[in-house]
């Protein structure tokens, strides 16, 4: 591979910069290679589960009664986040399966 590549755009891969010279090294990876790299990263098996429901009541006088709900789950199995804007945020949260299961901590701002 030629070490002296100039003016190449690396939108499909990683770019490395050699700090000892002005040489840029471009490594293009396919989608499958990126996927294999991602799944080969070691995970912390002793990770403590973080599951929260954050309700933020809106303060805009034109949107009275509206609020934002964010449901976050960060466990050893993966990360999940969901955010929505609802008219009656507390009623929405009380009907969610995450709240009913009792696994998520409720935070009201």
C-alpha positions as a Markdown table, in Angstrom:
| # | Residue | x | y | z |
|---|---|---|---|---|
| 1 | Unk | 0.0 | 0.0 | 0.0 |
| 2 | Unk | 1.3 | 3.4 | -0.9 |
| 3 | Unk | 2.0 | 5.4 | 2.3 |
| 4 | Unk | 1.8 | 8.8 | 0.6 |
| 5 | Unk | -1.8 | 9.2 | -0.4 |
| 6 | Unk | -3.0 | 12.8 | -0.7 |
| 7 | Unk | -6.4 | 14.3 | -1.4 |
| 8 | Unk | -8.3 | 11.0 | -0.8 |
| 9 | Unk | -11.6 | 11.2 | 1.0 |
| 10 | Unk | -12.1 | 8.3 | 3.5 |
| 11 | Unk | -15.9 | 8.3 | 3.9 |
| 12 | Unk | -16.1 | 4.5 | 3.9 |
| 13 | Unk | -13.3 | 3.6 | 6.4 |
| 14 | Unk | -11.0 | 4.8 | 9.0 |
| 15 | Unk | -8.2 | 7.3 | 8.6 |
| 16 | Unk | -5.0 | 7.2 | 10.6 |
| 17 | Unk | -2.5 | 10.1 | 10.8 |
| 18 | Unk | 1.1 | 9.4 | 11.4 |
| 19 | Unk | 2.3 | 12.1 | 13.8 |
| 20 | Unk | 5.9 | 11.6 | 12.9 |
| 21 | Unk | 5.4 | 12.8 | 9.3 |
| 22 | Unk | 2.8 | 14.3 | 7.1 |
| 23 | Unk | 1.8 | 10.9 | 5.8 |
| 24 | Unk | -1.8 | 9.8 | 6.0 |
| 25 | Unk | -2.7 | 6.2 | 6.0 |
| 26 | Unk | -6.2 | 5.2 | 4.8 |
| 27 | Unk | -7.7 | 1.9 | 5.7 |
| 28 | Unk | -10.9 | 1.1 | 3.9 |
| 29 | Unk | -13.0 | -1.6 | 5.5 |
| 30 | Unk | -16.1 | -3.3 | 4.1 |
| 31 | Unk | -19.4 | -3.4 | 6.0 |
| 32 | Unk | -18.8 | -7.0 | 6.9 |
| 33 | Unk | -15.3 | -6.3 | 8.3 |
| 34 | Unk | -16.6 | -3.4 | 10.4 |
| 35 | Unk | -19.4 | -5.7 | 11.8 |
| 36 | Unk | -16.8 | -8.4 | 12.7 |
| 37 | Unk | -14.6 | -5.8 | 14.3 |
| 38 | Unk | -17.6 | -4.4 | 16.3 |
| 39 | Unk | -18.7 | -7.8 | 17.6 |
| 40 | Unk | -15.1 | -8.8 | 18.5 |
| 41 | Unk | -14.7 | -6.0 | 21.0 |
| 42 | Unk | -14.6 | -7.4 | 24.5 |
| 43 | Unk | -17.7 | -6.6 | 26.7 |
| 44 | Unk | -17.8 | -6.2 | 30.4 |
| 45 | Unk | -19.8 | -9.1 | 31.7 |
| 46 | Unk | -20.0 | -7.7 | 35.2 |
| 47 | Unk | -21.6 | -4.5 | 34.1 |
| 48 | Unk | -24.3 | -3.1 | 36.3 |
| 49 | Unk | -27.7 | -2.7 | 34.6 |
| 50 | Unk | -28.8 | 1.0 | 34.1 |
| 51 | Unk | -32.5 | 1.3 | 33.4 |
| 52 | Unk | -34.3 | 4.6 | 33.7 |
| 53 | Unk | -37.4 | 6.5 | 32.5 |
| 54 | Unk | -36.8 | 10.2 | 32.5 |
| 55 | Unk | -39.9 | 12.5 | 32.4 |
| 56 | Unk | -39.3 | 16.1 | 31.7 |
| 57 | Unk | -42.4 | 18.3 | 32.0 |
| 58 | Unk | -42.4 | 21.1 | 29.4 |
| 59 | Unk | -42.3 | 24.7 | 30.6 |
| 60 | Unk | -43.4 | 26.3 | 27.3 |
| 61 | Unk | -46.6 | 28.3 | 28.0 |
| 62 | Unk | -47.9 | 27.4 | 24.5 |
| 63 | Unk | -47.5 | 23.6 | 25.1 |
| 64 | Unk | -49.1 | 23.3 | 28.5 |
| 65 | Unk | -49.4 | 19.7 | 29.7 |
| 66 | Unk | -46.8 | 18.4 | 27.3 |
| 67 | Unk | -43.5 | 16.7 | 28.2 |
| 68 | Unk | -40.6 | 14.6 | 27.0 |
| 69 | Unk | -40.2 | 11.0 | 28.0 |
| 70 | Unk | -36.8 | 9.2 | 27.5 |
| 71 | Unk | -36.5 | 5.5 | 28.2 |
| 72 | Unk | -32.8 | 4.3 | 28.6 |
| 73 | Unk | -31.6 | 0.7 | 29.1 |
| 74 | Unk | -27.9 | 0.1 | 29.3 |
| 75 | Unk | -27.1 | -3.5 | 30.2 |
| 76 | Unk | -24.5 | -6.1 | 29.4 |
| 77 | Unk | -26.7 | -7.2 | 26.5 |
| 78 | Unk | -26.6 | -3.8 | 24.9 |
| 79 | Unk | -27.8 | -0.2 | 24.9 |
| 80 | Unk | -31.3 | 1.1 | 24.0 |
| 81 | Unk | -32.7 | 4.6 | 24.1 |
| 82 | Unk | -36.1 | 5.9 | 23.1 |
| 83 | Unk | -37.4 | 9.5 | 23.3 |
| 84 | Unk | -40.8 | 10.9 | 22.6 |
| 85 | Unk | -42.9 | 14.1 | 23.1 |
| 86 | Unk | -46.4 | 13.5 | 24.5 |
| 87 | Unk | -49.4 | 15.6 | 25.7 |
| 88 | Unk | -49.9 | 13.8 | 29.0 |
| 89 | Unk | -46.4 | 12.5 | 29.8 |
| 90 | Unk | -47.3 | 10.8 | 33.2 |
| 91 | Unk | -50.2 | 8.9 | 31.7 |
| 92 | Unk | -48.0 | 7.7 | 28.9 |
| 93 | Unk | -45.3 | 6.5 | 31.3 |
| 94 | Unk | -47.8 | 4.7 | 33.5 |
| 95 | Unk | -49.1 | 2.7 | 30.5 |
| 96 | Unk | -45.6 | 1.7 | 29.3 |
| 97 | Unk | -44.4 | -1.9 | 29.8 |
| 98 | Unk | -41.1 | -0.7 | 31.2 |
| 99 | Unk | -42.8 | 1.1 | 34.0 |
| 100 | Unk | -45.2 | -1.7 | 34.7 |
| 101 | Unk | -42.5 | -4.3 | 34.9 |
| 102 | Unk | -40.8 | -2.4 | 37.7 |
| 103 | Unk | -37.3 | -2.8 | 36.2 |
| 104 | Unk | -36.8 | 0.9 | 35.3 |
| 105 | Unk | -36.2 | 3.7 | 37.8 |
| 106 | Unk | -38.5 | 6.7 | 37.3 |
| 107 | Unk | -36.9 | 10.2 | 37.3 |
| 108 | Unk | -39.2 | 13.2 | 37.0 |
| 109 | Unk | -37.5 | 16.6 | 36.2 |
